[in-house]
Amino acid sequence: MDGGGDAPAGPFEGPEKLLEIWFAPSPTDVPDASASTDGRSGLRKVPRSVWADMLDIVKCKILSVVEGTEMDAYLLSESSLFVSPHKLILKTCGTTLNLLGLPRILEIARDHASLPSVYRCFYSRKAFMFPERQHGPHRDWRAEVEYLDSIFASGAAYTIGKVNGDHWLLYITSPGEDASHNGSTRASTPVSPDPSTAVPDDEPPQASGSEPTPAEEPRQDYTIEILMTQLSPAACAPFMSDPSSSSADAAEEDPSARAHALSARLGISELFPPRATTLDAYAFSPCGYSCNALLKHGAGEGYHTIHVTPEQGWSYASFECNVPLPARAPTAPDAEEGGAVRIPDLKTLIRRVVRIFQPARLTLTLFISSEDNDAAEEEAGESTVEAAQRAFKAALTRRCSVGTAEDGFGGVYRRTDKINYELGGYDLAFATFELRS
């Protein structure tokens, strides 16, 4: 991606840095949750201008925002920011300084949302293509871990996959033994609460006539990522500006309108049922594409996000989604019954995404809270992550499973790595694939 009007100097780093910070276990655990009538509690009360100032540290800008019922999705010059009452997800590509925004995020949560401590923190990324071009702690994984360790006291770092090949890096902190938002994972550098929001020790208890807010049923924490490299020239072409157009014409063309038309033409708008999707997209000049989508589903509101760097030599596309997907296709016809929205199963979604971008190599990760995984009913002794691994393989390794005769893409892959991991209250399914010659 390139937020400017000129071609970037040198190769662009597509693989993103993904920072996810939880200040409470759920939206109902933020201090002002019971007083909110519109869902704008906790971090969602923070003004756009405050987030923009934080993003100046990270070295990216806000392009647009979509406000949902449960979260706000900011489209950035380098990827995305998602803000829920109790957590924040910052995903940035290129040479952005993602982690340098973390201290300011902690201050914002304390001063604007009365959230003085961190419940959990996650940081992950694919191995960089051009690590020598990074700045600050992002020059090296060890430096990133040391930076996070200077802030958090209970972090653990993992390298998953082949160190000399495709691999995925993860830093994760543990919550306190209880489930409160004052768990043991706090910033090591003290962050003092704002005196104006402190609650006196002698404050009287809640009046007996008022009923406490019922606890929200915990939702499954689920994230699927599809990280694709070496996209086919045919798949890259739509994301490049038309060289036959004059620079004046390109400047006058609305990048959002162009991106929405491209989304419809390529099938991005149809990845999930359109009536359940609010799409925000941007087509960069001279090349690149980003979109955020807010998705209504049975458990509430989720998101998906796509970012594309189409230049040959370092082409890359990423897809990320936090809507829990069934590992198997439903036996009933693919239709919406009784007004319910039918979301695709995992295998179908993978095929849809890969058909659009036609990568030669891809990495898939499914990260799921293990309490939900443990509680799920096992079928024939198969866990959720093993079912996901089976869906990964079924989606990609069967002839004609991805490509079609019309698009000329064979789409037959072979799996090059498969790892299941249990770590810190989460289960991970990791796999890599490469296109068969």
CORTAUR-V598822 format. One line per field, one symbol per residue. psi: psi as a letter, one per 30 degrees, with the letter a starting at -180 (. if undefined). burial: I if it has 16 or more other ideal C-beta (glycine too) atoms within 10 Angstrom, else O. A space follows every 10 residues. Layout:
psi->???
burial->???
//
This chain:
psi->ljfaflkkja lkjeklkjkk kkflflfffl egeffkfgfi lbfffkleee eeeefeefhl lkelkkjaff lkjkklfibl kkjleflkjj jkabglieff feeeeeeeee efghiflkel kkklllkkei fffllbfgfk eeeeeeeeff ekfhlkkkkj akegaklkkk kklkllflgl ghlfjlkejk jklkefgkkk fgkllkkffk klkkkkkklk jkkkkjjklh lleeeeefgk kjffkleeee efkkfeeeee eeeeefgefg elkefgkjkk lkjlkfllkk kkkkkkaegb kallkkkkjf kkehkkkkkk kgkkkkfkkl flkiljkgfk kjllleeeee eeeeeefhlf klkkkjjkkf eeeefkkkjh gkleeeeeee eeeefffkkg felleefgje hklkkfkkkk kkjhglkkkk kklkkk.
burial->IIIOOOOIOO OIIIIIIIII IIIIIIIIII IOIOOOOOIO IIIIIIOOOO IOOIIOIIII OOIOIIOIOO IIIIIIIIII IIIIIIIIII IIIIIIIIII IIOIIIOIII IIIIIIIIII IIIIIIIIIO OOOIOOIIOO IOOIIOIIIO IIOIIOIIOI IOOOOIIIII IIIIIIOOOO IOIOIIIOOO IOOOOOOOOO OOOOOOOOOO OOOOOOOOII IIIIIIIIII IIOOIIOOII IOOOOOOOOI OOOOIOOIII OIIOOIOIIO IIOOOIIIII IIIIIIIIII IIIIIIIOOO IIIIIIIIII IOOIIIIIII IIIIIOIOOO OOOOOOOOOO OIIIIIIIII IIIIIIIIII IIIIIIIIII OIIOOOOOOO OOIIIIIIII IIIIIIIOOO IIIOOOOOII IIIOOOIIIO IOOIOIIIII IIIIIOO
//
